Amino acid sequence: MARIIAFMLLLIPGVLSAIGIKLMRDTLFDEYVKIFINPTIQFIIGFIIFVGGLAFIGGFIFHRDKKQQQKHK
């Protein structure tokens, strides 16, 4: 059960990171989303979403590995 919850916790930031990559890619290929006023804003928001999702996943893995090392000492 704990593994399923961990998987779900990592799935949401992973999807958000993919959306961020898509926004940045769309900006580079001149495909703009209507809610963004400027392509630069679209790229910056995509970058922020990507880095946020990646940081969450990295922090989760770092915390889990740190916890595992303390358990084995």
C-alpha positions in Angstrom: 0.0 0.0 0.0 2.8 2.4 0.8 4.4 1.8 -2.6 1.2 2.8 -4.3 1.0 6.0 -2.3 4.6 6.8 -3.1 3.9 6.1 -6.8 1.0 8.5 -6.8 3.0 11.2 -5.0 5.6 11.0 -7.8 3.1 10.7 -10.6 1.6 14.2 -10.2 4.9 16.1 -10.2 6.1 14.0 -13.1 3.0 15.0 -15.1 3.5 18.6 -14.2 7.2 18.4 -15.3 6.0 17.0 -18.7 3.6 19.8 -19.1 6.4 22.3 -18.3 8.6 20.7 -21.0 5.7 20.8 -23.5 5.1 24.5 -22.8 8.8 25.3 -23.4 8.9 23.1 -26.5 5.8 24.8 -27.9 7.4 28.2 -27.3 10.5 27.2 -29.3 8.4 25.9 -32.2 6.1 28.9 -32.3 3.0 27.2 -31.0 1.4 29.4 -28.3 -1.3 28.8 -25.8 -3.9 31.5 -25.8 -3.9 32.1 -22.0 -0.3 33.4 -22.2 0.1 37.0 -23.4 3.7 36.7 -24.5 5.8 33.7 -25.6 8.5 34.6 -23.1 5.9 34.3 -20.3 4.9 30.9 -21.6 8.5 29.7 -21.7 9.2 31.1 -18.1 6.1 29.5 -16.7 6.9 26.2 -18.4 10.4 26.3 -17.0 9.1 27.1 -13.5 6.6 24.2 -13.7 9.4 21.8 -15.0 11.9 22.8 -12.3 9.3 22.6 -9.5 8.2 19.1 -10.5 11.8 18.0 -10.9 12.8 19.5 -7.5 9.9 17.7 -5.8 10.9 14.3 -7.3 14.6 14.9 -6.5 13.7 15.9 -2.9 11.5 12.9 -2.5 14.2 10.5 -3.6 16.9 12.3 -1.5 14.7 12.2 1.6 13.9 8.5 1.0 17.6 7.6 0.5 18.6 9.5 3.6 15.9 7.8 5.6 17.1 4.4 4.3 20.7 5.1 5.3 19.7 6.0 8.8 17.7 2.8 9.1 20.8 0.7 8.1 23.2 2.2 10.6 
